[in-house]
Structure formats: structure tokens, C-alpha cells
């Protein structure tokens, strides 16, 4: 068969079944192998653990593909190898396999192929994992020594149990529990009893106290959508924005955010977030453990004025060092949650604190965001006892209409709200006027 000609569909089907039987059936991986049909020069790809392992092309004549320069020129192998670990061309009897060179390895059975792609790599996993732990230990000792103390890690051998390594795709990662510690070392907590502030409209306050519910909005409805991709772009050297958005929107409806701040009764924030100081500032206290189930309360980490982000550089430098030294890819599996706590320098004056909730199956409602016209979900929690923050008091904005009268009315509305079970907490909520008197 010549390049570009049609294929025997039965042959394609038989070879796909052969790969499925010998690869997917032997899989030890949690998500395993899968065969995915594709369009173009290759017929299907082998996926493993959510990554492209190999592109497979089926032909009845291997001869046109044995000359490296011709093959790379006609099929664009260099580009494909940047998206996959292997390229395979087969006539069902012989297999040509490329990895990182222009010269293929020729094997005569699929079991030999499996050994090259899977078995040999798994046999070296323990050795590579030990080398990874040494490198990561020394890196953390240099960049974040407090993390080792917190996790009771004294030697590099102690770190091995905190790492997973998959030799098939040559990828390492921290186990979830340790990854929480890693991000916890980069992001500051709000201390128990500490206050945080939520600037909002008067109508938002009334809805909150009338329903005794606190709302978190989906990240899709965020005012600055480029912020969603800030961390991805930083870690991947300004990755094309659209590459991230396409995948982000699919999963964004499971992440919800409420933005608060450390700045109390602040004129700039009054102007920005309460319709020119005609709204309110809700005062919350951090309670109990700042990490509830699926709910995270952390201070936002900002870049410096030169756009370097020290905390993100810790992640980026670790990934780069592993890649350069051991040729190993490193992945942070919970980055989709934690990335919302990192922002560019331009926002640093806000001193933001974020309350983020994630659930694979959130109990959500839907509405229209009037600021950007996006239909998006939201979640609501009981105002008391369900979140790592509790409402303590309310400050009325410097330009709120009839502020003296509304102070009394809001106090009455608070008394009438919620149920008897939170009556004592409800009665403690005080309403006051902004101390800013010169702004009109």
C-alpha cells in the first residue's frame, strides 16, 4: 500500500483488537489503556492514564516508512512526538516504533512491543522513584524547608512514600495528602478568629440574611476570565489561552468561589465593589479548621511588581528541574483547585482572601450573571455552621442612602431571619456605619 491510499478496514479492526487484547487487558493502571480513533495520517492512538502513549498507523507495506528522512518529512513525526511518547507503524506482522529519534526500532511481535513500551519501564520504576525522591527532597530543603518539618520528613527516603511514579508515561506526582501540604506551605491561612470582609450590594446582604444562606458563584462567571488561566500560562510559559479555556469550561461548573479581603472599611474597595460606596461590607470571622470538607479558605498569593511569582516559581522550578535532570514529567493533580489562589501583581492591593468550594457532584442552582451575561451555576450554604467563616457584623457604606434609618431596619431584619438554632449567633450580629465621613 502506498502513502495516502485507503486501508483495509478489516485489517485496521483486527490490529486494534490485537492492541486492545495485549495492552488494555494487561493494564495495571487505574484508568488503564484505551484505543481512540483519530483522523489524519494515523489510524488510532493508544491512551494511557489520560495521556497519549502512542499513535498507530496501519499499512500493508512497511517499505515506504523505513527511510527516516522521508517518514519524518511526509508525516510530520517531530510534531506528533511532542504530543505522544511513541509512533508505531505496522502491517500486523512487524512493528516499527519511534520514540525520540528518527530511526525506528523494528520488532516482530506485539509482546516485544509491549516490553519496550511498558514492561521495561516498569522494571526500572523503583530505581527512578528513588532518584526522584532525592531530587525533590533536596529541592524542597532549599525552597521550602518548613514543608519537610511539617510532614515529619527527615531524609529523602521518607519522601518516597509521598510520591507516585508511572514508568510507562514517565510521570511523577505527590500523593493527594502530601500535595495539600505542598500548597498549604505556599498559601497563608486566615487564623482562627481572624476577620475577613465581603463588599457587596445592599440587596445581596438582604438576600443573605433573609434566607440565612451564603452564596458562592461558579468560576465561569468571574469578572476577569483570563484569571482562570493565569497559573496554567505561568507554569507553561504563556500557554495559548484558548488551549486552556476549552478544557476549563467543561469542568469549571464544579468549582465555586467567594471573594473576600483583609481590608476593612476601605475606600478603594467601597468604590470598586459596592456601586460607588452605596453598598455594605459584611464582616466574617474565621472559625474552626480553615479547611472544611471540599471547602478551602486561603489568602491569595500575588506576583511581584516585576511579574515574577515566587510561590509559583517553586512549582515551576521543581517541574523544570525534574525534566532537565531525570527527564521526568511532574504533575500536580489538584492544581485545578489551588490555582484559583494565585493572581497577578496588578490585583495585589486588594489583599484578597478566597473561599473556594469544589465537588464532583455539587448541589447547585442556576442563574444569569447580569454583569457578563453568562448563565452559570451557584451553590448556597447555611450562613452558620456550614462554612469556615461566620457572619459577625455589617458595615454600611459611606454613601448608602438613609444610612441611619437603614441601620435600624437591617438590625430588625437580622433579628427576624434564620431559625431558633442560630438565634444566639444571629443576635450577636451588629450593624454600624462606615468611619469614612469625608467621601460623598
Helices and strands as residue ranges (DSSP letters): H 9-22, G 24-26, E 33-37, E 44-48, E 51-58, G 63-65, H 68-75, H 77-81, E 86-90, E 95-98, E 105-107, H 110-114, I 115-119, H 120-123, H 125-143, H 145-150, H 156-159, G 160-162, E 163-166, E 171-174, H 176-186, E 195-200, H 202-211, E 213-218, G 219-221, G 225-229, H 230-235, H 241-252, E 255-261, H 267-273, E 280-286, E 291-292, E 295-299, E 301-302, H 310-326, E 329-330, H 335-338, G 339-341, E 342-343, G 345-350, E 352-358, E 365-368, E 375-382, E 389-396, H 403-416, G 420-422, H 423-427, E 430-433
